[in-house]
Amino acid sequence: MPFNLPVTIIAIRDYITNSLARLSADTLGWLAAIVLHCATLPSFLALMTGLSDKTPGLDIILFLWSGLVLLFLRAVVLRDMLNIITIGFGFILQAGFMALILFK
């Protein structure tokens, strides 16, 4: 069985190209969920530490949470455990911050 070098190189190149495209898309989706969760973090921390008395606008919170819920549902449909865990953990943290602000 002869070793066909050009076919092997083409197969390796195709595998790397397809894997990197999928990896990049998955990484960008994961980072998008984290950035969305972090969008309200500075205002929550400033409110909790007393540096500010302004709460984030309700429209901003509703749009952020709506986007996160849609990303969470997408992750559930695709059975993407990394995004399910990341978004779920973010929801828990945000709810905890809001509870600390509310009951302070």
C-alpha positions in Angstrom: 0.0 0.0 0.0 1.9 3.1 -1.2 1.9 6.3 0.8 0.2 9.0 -1.2 1.7 12.3 0.2 -0.3 14.9 -1.8 -3.7 13.3 -0.8 -2.6 13.1 2.8 -1.5 16.8 2.8 -4.8 17.8 1.2 -6.8 15.8 3.8 -4.8 17.4 6.7 -5.3 20.9 5.2 -9.1 20.3 4.8 -9.4 19.0 8.4 -7.5 21.9 9.8 -9.5 24.4 7.8 -12.8 22.9 8.8 -11.8 22.5 12.5 -10.5 26.0 12.8 -13.6 27.5 11.3 -15.8 25.6 13.7 -13.6 26.3 16.6 -13.6 30.0 15.8 -17.3 30.2 15.4 -17.8 28.3 18.7 -15.3 30.5 20.5 -17.0 33.7 19.2 -20.4 32.5 20.3 -19.0 31.6 23.8 -17.3 35.0 24.1 -20.5 36.7 23.0 -22.4 35.2 25.9 -19.7 36.2 28.3 -19.6 39.8 27.0 -23.4 40.1 27.2 -23.3 38.9 30.8 -20.6 41.4 31.6 -22.4 44.4 30.1 -24.3 45.1 33.3 -21.5 44.0 35.7 -19.9 47.5 36.1 -23.1 49.2 37.0 -24.1 46.4 39.4 -20.8 46.6 41.2 -20.8 50.4 41.3 -24.3 50.3 42.8 -23.4 47.6 45.3 -20.3 49.5 46.5 -22.0 52.8 46.7 -20.0 54.5 44.0 -23.2 55.2 42.1 -26.9 55.3 42.8 -28.0 54.9 39.2 -29.4 51.5 38.2 -29.0 50.3 34.6 -32.0 51.1 32.4 -34.7 48.5 32.3 -34.7 48.4 28.5 -31.0 47.5 28.5 -31.5 44.8 31.0 -34.5 43.4 29.1 -32.7 43.4 25.8 -29.6 41.8 27.3 -31.6 39.1 29.1 -33.7 38.4 26.0 -30.6 38.0 23.9 -29.1 35.7 26.5 -32.3 33.6 26.7 -32.2 33.2 22.9 -28.5 32.2 23.0 -29.4 29.7 25.9 -32.3 28.2 23.9 -30.0 27.9 20.9 -27.4 26.1 23.0 -30.1 23.7 24.4 -31.3 22.9 20.8 -27.7 22.3 19.7 -26.9 20.5 22.9 -23.9 22.7 23.4 -23.0 22.0 27.0 -20.3 24.7 27.2 -22.7 27.5 26.3 -25.5 26.0 28.5 -23.2 26.0 31.5 -21.7 29.4 30.7 -25.0 31.1 30.2 -26.7 29.3 33.1 -23.8 30.3 35.4 -24.1 33.9 34.2 -27.8 33.9 34.9 -27.1 32.7 38.4 -24.5 35.3 39.0 -26.7 38.2 37.7 -29.6 37.1 39.7 -27.4 36.9 42.8 -26.1 40.5 42.1 -29.7 41.7 41.7 -30.7 40.0 44.9 -27.8 41.6 46.8 -28.8 45.0 45.5 -32.5 44.5 46.2 -32.0 43.2 49.8 -29.1 45.4 50.8 
